[in-house]
C-alpha cells in the first residue's frame, strides 16, 4: 500500500489520515509510536460486502475480507485480524486459502471470533423442533415392528426444508476406505450423532453357516460377488423389510481388524440367507468374539430413541425422538449436508484461526493439503459432526491448541510433516485438545490421532471413546507426553491405545512415550490378553516408554510383538492384569510369517540405503541391524511353513540384531483390586527348540502387595507422597507428576470436561454373574449399577434400565424389576450417552403355583387343578424356549473360540519371565 504500512515512527494521526485517504475501506488500529500497527477487519451476518469492514460497517462474508487482504500490496506489521461476529455462517463450498492469503513472520493473518461470541462455519442444515411432525400415514406406521413406536414417530419434509442432496451409503472397511467417497447425510441432536435404524439394536448376531464364500479379496480390491450367509430363525423378521435395495451389513467376518460395511445384494427371508454385493477381505471364518454383524438402514426397525431413517424417494426423514429432543424447548438439530471440506489451506504460511466452530460436512472438516504449509495455528477451535476426518494436516510448524474435536465419521486428527530422509523435524504440535467419539462411520484404523513424518509433539490431550486405537504412529522422533486416554478400542480386539506397526521399516524409530495416563480400557473376551495400553506390533523397534501410569484394566499394559531395542522403564502399573507381554518372533510360527514377509523389504532397504552415512546412524544399533548375511534372505523366502526351520538357527544367530533385547526394568506393579494374570507358566520358551537367546531383559522391577505410597488410591490420585514406600525399595524411582497429565485450564479452556462412561456394571445382589435370578409373578427385585471410570465428585452419570421383554418383567428408572408373567428376560443397564455401553443379567419369572393352590376348596378340585398345572408347566417349559427366542429377537449373543497360533505370550513382572502358549 504505497509503502506506508512499513514505515515506523510516524505520528498516529498522520497514519490514520493517510491510510484512510488511500484505502477508505479498512479499519486499523495504531497502538503507539513504537508499537506495531495491527489492522482489523470485521465480518457480521448483519453486515454488507459493500461496506468498509470496520467495526461499525462490517462485511457480510468471510470471503469478502479474504479478497480485501489478497488485494493489498503489503501486509501491515503486526498483521491483520479478521474478527467474525456472532452467528452461524452457512457455506455450500469450501472456504479455501492459498499462498496469496498468507501472512508473514512478523505480520500473520488471523481469523477469529470477536471476544467470546459464538461463531460457527457450518456445512449443515439446522432444523427447528417445529419442522418435525407426527406421522399419520398408516402405510408407514404399519411397517414398524414395534407397536409402541407408532405414536412417537416423527417426520421431516426434506423437500420443504430445501434439502436435495442426501448423499448415499457406500462401501467401506479395512483397505476399502475410499477417501474420495464422502459419507451420507446424518442427523445430530443436542450434540449427539443419531443412529441410522438398525437390527439388532446394540448387539451383533452371528451367521449359522457359510453358504458361499463369494470372492475372497486381496489387499485393496473391490470385486462384485460377495458371500452368502445363513442366519437363525430370528432373521425371519426380515420378511417385513421393504427397502431391500439399500440395506447394509456392518460387522466383522474374519480377523478382528477386517471390519467392513457391505450392501445387501440379495435377501431370502424364507431361507434366512443374505448375499453381499462385494467380495470380502480374507473371506469369512471364525476368528474370535469380535466377529458378528448387524443390519442397517431399515425403516421397519425404528424402535429405539435416537433411531432415524431417510426415505430418499419420498424425501422424508423419520425419527424416534430422544429424551433430550423432547425435553428441550429449542434443541440443537443439525443435518450434515455439505460434501466438501469446510476449510482448505494449500501452500499457506503464518495464518491463525481462533475460537471458531466448524461443523456439518459429510467430508473432512479442515484440510491442510500436501505442499508448503508452515506456521499455521488453530487455537481454541471446535470441529464436530463431521462425516470423515476432523483435521488433516500436512506441513511444518502447524499447531492445534486448546481445541475440541468430536463426533467424527473417521479419524480425529491426521498430522504429517518433516523429512524422513534428513530427519528434519516438522515441529507440528497437538496440545491440550479434547478428542472423542471418532471412527463412528469408518470404524477401523481411524484413530483420534494419526502421526506420521518426523518430530510431531502430542501432549496434554484427553482422548476417549474410540472403536479402535487412540493414537497410531509412523515415522521418527515423535514425542507423546502427558496425555490421558480411556475407553479405547471399544469394539475391536488385538489393539492398543497407542499402536505402532513399523517392523517393515526398522529405520522409523525414536518415538518417546512419556508420562501418559492410560486407564479404563477393557477386554472384550475372557482371554484378558486381547487389548493393550501400548502395542508395538509386528517387529516395531526403538521406542522408549517411561514414567507412564497404566491403571484399571483387565488386559495388558505394554505388548512388544516381535520387535526390539524397546525400553520400558519407571512405569507404574496399577490394577492391570498383565503389566507386560512379549512375543519373540524367532521362536513362533507367527514370527515365521512376519519375518518371511518383511525380510525381503529389509534386504531392499539394505541395498538402497546407506544408514551409516545418513542421520539415522544416531539410532543405537540400527546400522548393525542391517549387517545380516544376504545369503539367508533367499533361504528365508523359500520356507514352505513355520515347521520348516532350516535357516532359523543360522538366521537367528546371524541376526541377533533382528531380535535384540527389549528392556523392561525398574517398573512398579501394584494389583490391589484387580489380580494379576496367574495362568502363565515359567520358562516354556526354553523348551521349544527355537533358538537360545532371550528377547527380554527384565531387571529391578518391583511387585508390591501394599500401597506404594499414593496420595489417595481410593479416589484415583496416584501422586506419590514424599515418604512413599516405593522410595525405600527403589532409590531412583521418579515422582511422576500425575496432576499434570491430561488437559489443563487456560484462556481458551476455562474448565475441564466431565468423564464419560466407558463401562457399566449391573449389580445383582446375592447372585453370581451367570446365575439366573428367579422371581414369581408380582415379586420385585432391586438392581443397581456402577460405572467406570469413576465419576468425579458431584457427577452422577445417567443410567437407563431396560427389559428385553416387558410382557415378562418390567424395570423402572430406579432399577426395580417386577415379574409379570412366566418366561426368561434380560434386564440391562445402559449409559444414557451411549446405549451400546451396557451390562445385563438374566431373570426367570415363574407362576405362583402355591398361591393358586391355596384358593382351591376341595381335594378333587385340587387334584384336577394339579394335573392341569403340570400340563401348564409342560407348556410353560415350551414357552420358556420361545420366550428366550423372543427376548433375543433383537439380541443374539455368541461365544468365540481362539484360533491356535502357537504364539508364546510373555508376562514380565518383578524381573521374572513368565510365558504361556495360547491354546
C-alpha positions, 0 to 999 in steps of 0.5 A: 500500500504505497509503502506506508504500512512499513514505515515506523515512527510516524505520528498516529494521526498522520497514519490514520489520515493517510491510510484512510485517504488511500484505502477508505475501506479498512479499519486499523488500529495504531497502538503507539509510536513504537508499537506495531500497527495491527489492522482489523477487519470485521465480518457480521451476518448483519453486515454488507460486502459493500461496506468498509469492514470496520467495526461499525460497517462490517462485511457480510462474508468471510470471503469478502475480507479474504479478497480485501487482504489478497488485494493489498500490496503489503501486509501491515506489521503486526498483521491483520485480524479478521474478527467474525461476529456472532452467528452461524455462517452457512457455506455450500463450498469450501472456504479455501486459502492459498499462498496469496492469503498468507501472512508473514513472520512478523505480520500473520493473518488471523481469523477469529471470533470477536471476544467470546461470541459464538461463531460457527462455519457450518456445512449443515442444515439446522432444523427447528423442533417445529419442522418435525411432525407426527406421522399419520400415514398408516402405510408407514406406521404399519411397517414398524415392528414395534407397536409402541413406536407408532405414536412417537414417530416423527417426520421431516419434509426434506423437500420443504426444508430445501434439502436435495442432496442426501448423499448415499451409503457406500462401501467401506472397511479395512483397505476399502476406505475410499477417501474420495467417497464422502459419507451420507447425510446424518442427523445430530441432536443436542450434540449427539450423532443419531443412529441410522435404524438398525437390527439388532439394536446394540448387539451383533448376531452371528451367521449359522453357516457359510453358504458361499464364500463369494470372492475372497479379496486381496489387499485393496480390491473391490470385486462384485460377488460377495458371500452368502450367509445363513442366519437363525430363525430370528432373521425371519423378521426380515420378511417385513423389510421393504427397502431391500435395495439399500440395506447394509451389513456392518460387522466383522467376518474374519480377523478382528481388524477386517471390519467392513460395511457391505450392501445387501445384494440379495435377501431370502427371508424364507431361507434366512440367507443374505448375499453381499454385493462385494467380495470380502477381505480374507473371506469369512471364518471364525476368528474370535468374539469380535466377529458378528454383524448387524443390519442397517438402514431399515425403516421397519426397525425404528424402535429405539430413541435416537433411531432415524431413517431417510426415505430418499424417494419420498424425501422424508426423514423419520425419527424416534425422538430422544429424551433430550429432543423432547425435553428441550424447548429449542434443541440443537438439530443439525443435518450434515449436508455439505460434501466438501471440506469446510476449510482448505489451506494449500501452500499457506504460511503464518495464518491463525484461526481462533475460537471458531466452530466448524461443523456439518460436512459429510467430508473432512472438516479442515484440510491442510493439503500436501505442499508448503504449509508452515506456521499455521495455528488453530487455537481454541477451535471446535470441529464436530459432526463431521462425516470423515476426518476432523483435521488433516494436516500436512506441513511444518510448524502447524499447531492445534491448541486448546481445541475440541474435536468430536463426533467424527465419521473417521479419524480425529486428527491426521498430522504429517510433516518433516523429512524422513530422509534428513530427519528434519523435524516438522515441529507440528504440535497437538496440545491440550485438545479434547478428542472423542467419539471418532471412527463412528462411520469408518470404524477401523484404523481411524484413530483420534490421532494419526502421526506420521513424518518426523518430530510431531509433539502430542501432549496434554490431550484427553482422548476417549471413546474410540472403536479402535486405537487412540493414537497410531504412529509412523515415522521418527522422533515423535514425542507423546507426553502427558496425555490421558486416554480411556475407553479405547478400542471399544469394539475391536480386539488385538489393539492398543491405545497407542499402536505402532506397526513399523517392523517393515521399516526398522529405520522409523524409530525414536518415538518417546512415550512419556508420562501418559495416563492410560486407564479404563480400557477393557477386554472384550473376551475372557482371554484378558490378553486381547487389548493393550495400553501400548502395542508395538506390533509386528517387529516395531523397534526403538521406542522408549516408554517411561514414567507412564501410569497404566491403571484399571484394566483387565488386559495388558499394559505394554505388548512388544510383538516381535520387535526390539531395542524397546525400553520400558522403564519407571512405569507404574502399573496399577490394577492391570492384569498383565503389566507386560507381554512379549512375543519373540518372533524367532521362536513362533510360527507367527514370527515365521510369517512376519519375518518371511514377509518383511525380510525381503523389504529389509534386504531392499532397504539394505541395498538402497540405503546407506544408514551409516552415512545418513542421520539415522546412524544416531539410532543405537544399533540400527546400522548393525541391524542391517549387517545380516548375511544376504545369503539367508534372505533367499533361504528365508523366502523359500520356507514352505511353513513355520515347521520348516526351520532350516535357516532359523538357527543360522538366521537367528544367530546371524541376526541377533540384531533382528531380535535384540533385547527389549528392556523392561526394568525398574517398573512398579506393579501394584494389583490391589483390586484387580489380580494379576494374570496367574495362568502363565507358566515359567520358562516354556520358551526354553523348551521349544527348540527355537533358538537360545537367546532371550528377547527380554531383559527384565531387571529391578522391577518391583511387585508390591502387595501394599500401597506404594505410597499414593496420595489417595488410591481410593479416589484415583490420585496416584501422586506419590507422597514424599515418604512413599514406600516405593522410595525405600525399595527403589532409590531412583524411582521418579515422582511422576507428576500425575496432576499434570497429565491430561488437559489443563485450564487456560484462556481458551479452556476455562474448565475441564470436561466431565468423564464419560462412561466407558463401562457399566456394571449391573449389580445383582445382589446375592447372585453370581454373574451367570446365575439366573435370578428367579422371581414369581409373578408380582415379586420385585427385585432391586438392581443397581449399577456402577460405572467406570471410570469413576465419576468425579465428585458431584457427577452422577452419570445417567443410567437407563434400565431396560427389559428385553421383554416387558410382557415378562418383567418390567424395570423402572428408572430406579432399577426395580424389576417386577415379574409379570408373567412366566418366561426368561428376560434380560434386564440391562443397564445402559449409559444414557450417552451411549446405549451400546455401553451396557451390562445385563443379567438374566431373570426367570419369572415363574407362576405362583403355583402355591398361591393358586393352590391355596384358593382351591376348596376341595381335594378333587378340585385340587387334584384336577387343578394339579394335573392341569398345572403340570400340563401348564408347566409342560407348556410353560417349559415350551414357552420358556424356549420361545420366550428366550427366542423372543427376548433375543429377537433383537439380541443374539449373543455368541461365544468365540473360540481362539484360533491356535497360533502357537504364539508364546505370550510373555508376562514380565513382572518383578524381573521374572519371565513368565510365558504361556502358549495360547491354546 
